[in-house]
Amino acid sequence: MTPTTDVQGLQGKAEARLASLREEKLVTRIAVLSTLLGQGKVTERLMIGMSVETHKTSPDFDQQKCSQAKSRIMQALGDIDCDVFIEMDR
């Protein structure tokens, strides 16, 4: 497999596993960051955008709700074999 097909495969796998959370509008973005490390080594990182009702600086921000949402995302991804970064969208 080439790095391009690896990225496409990872992207497709993540999209399939997160489809229901995307329908709920919990997951807003799925992207794969591929980095060439040298000597032919490549690392992939999955970047997930997450939407919650309020931003973490708002007075009504619910940290427990945010943590539960992140847990749901990680559970849906299962063993995806790469680093996962979850960012909160405003």
C-alpha positions in Angstrom: 0.0 0.0 0.0 1.1 3.5 -0.7 0.8 6.4 1.9 -2.1 7.8 -0.2 -4.1 4.6 0.0 -3.2 4.2 3.7 -4.7 7.7 4.4 -7.7 7.0 2.2 -8.3 3.7 4.0 -8.0 5.3 7.4 -10.3 8.2 6.4 -12.9 5.7 5.1 -12.7 3.5 8.2 -13.2 6.6 10.5 -16.1 7.9 8.4 -17.8 4.6 8.5 -17.4 4.1 12.3 -18.4 7.7 13.1 -21.4 7.9 10.6 -24.1 7.8 13.3 -22.3 10.4 15.4 -22.1 12.6 12.3 -25.8 12.3 11.8 -26.3 13.4 15.4 -24.1 16.4 14.6 -21.7 15.4 17.4 -18.8 14.9 14.9 -18.3 17.8 12.6 -15.0 17.0 10.9 -12.9 14.0 10.1 -9.4 14.4 8.6 -6.2 12.5 8.5 -2.8 14.1 8.9 0.0 12.2 7.3 3.6 13.0 8.2 6.7 11.7 6.4 9.2 11.0 9.1 12.1 10.2 6.9 13.6 6.9 5.7 10.2 6.0 4.2 8.4 6.1 7.5 5.0 7.7 7.6 2.7 8.4 10.6 -1.0 9.1 10.4 -3.1 11.0 12.9 -6.8 11.2 12.9 -8.2 14.6 13.6 -11.9 14.7 14.7 -13.9 17.9 15.1 -16.5 17.7 17.8 -19.5 20.0 18.4 -20.9 20.6 21.9 -23.7 23.0 22.9 -21.4 25.6 24.3 -17.7 26.6 24.2 -15.5 25.7 27.2 -15.1 29.3 28.1 -18.9 29.8 28.4 -20.4 30.0 31.9 -22.8 27.1 31.1 -20.1 24.8 29.7 -20.6 21.2 31.0 -17.3 19.4 31.3 -19.0 16.1 32.0 -21.1 16.3 28.8 -17.9 17.1 26.8 -16.1 14.1 28.4 -19.0 11.8 27.6 -19.0 13.0 24.0 -15.3 12.3 23.6 -15.8 8.9 25.1 -18.6 8.1 22.6 -16.3 9.1 19.7 -13.4 7.0 21.0 -15.7 4.0 21.6 -17.2 4.3 18.1 -13.7 4.4 16.6 -12.7 1.3 18.4 -9.1 0.1 17.8 -8.3 2.3 14.8 -4.5 1.9 15.0 -3.4 5.5 15.0 -3.3 8.6 17.3 -6.6 10.4 17.6 -7.0 14.1 18.4 -10.4 15.5 19.2 -10.9 19.2 18.8 -13.9 21.1 20.0 -15.6 23.3 17.4 -17.4 26.4 18.4 
